Amino acid sequence: MAQQPNVFTTPKGIALYPWLSTPDTKFNEEGEYKVNLVLSKEAAQPIINQINEAFSENLKEEMKKHQGKELKTANPPYQDELDDAGQPTGNVILRFKSKAIYKPAIFDAKGGVVVDSNIWAGSEIRVNASIAPYYTSMVGAGVALRLRAVQIITLVEGSQGAADRFGFEETTGYVHKEDDTPQPEVFAEETPAPMPEVAEPEVVKKATPSAGSDIADIVSKWGVKD
């Protein structure tokens, strides 16, 4: 079935900072469901092209409305993944979120509905999202990726897969029992990672182009790190 305009489903990628079971209220008291998805640049490119096209159309409309005025542009909802040395890894991070009232649907690899999920960082997932253009006087023109649904391909749950991120290898000794108090989900959210989370991408400002600037030039530079 063909998808609606500005709606897309990603290839399989790795989840970062997932808040898919419960909404995150750290930066928004009303709560947000969100997840960052790591894809190879090659896999992400068709989605980036679609995002840039939507941004270009939004910018054209806003320039018509604000003739003679300068327009700001918000950062794109994607960025290069960087390693510990600050160098690109060849992957891209896409940022998705939705308001707490719009809980994303969760499906398993067979397409079955998942009622209770506890998706942790490192899980392999696919994301269905819509591209939402916006404009505010504070940050200017941009687009956001609205989270609609997630398919779990490989589930990382609880503390599984987290120890090796800190250099801990399997050894003999204490083994956590299933009935022990589970590790809180916020631990995964606060775990240091090579790429810092951008809590509010909409408020990060880019250069301020004039209303007469060439659209194609603005879009081509939109995703370039300053």
Beta strands, then each sheet from edge to edge (+ up, - down):
strand 1: 7-9
strand 2: 13-24
strand 3: 32-40
strand 4: 78-82
strand 5: 88-99
strand 6: 105-107
strand 7: 124-136
strand 8: 140-154
sheet 1: 1+ 7- 2+ 3- 5+ 4-
sheet 2: 1+ 7- 8+ 6+
end
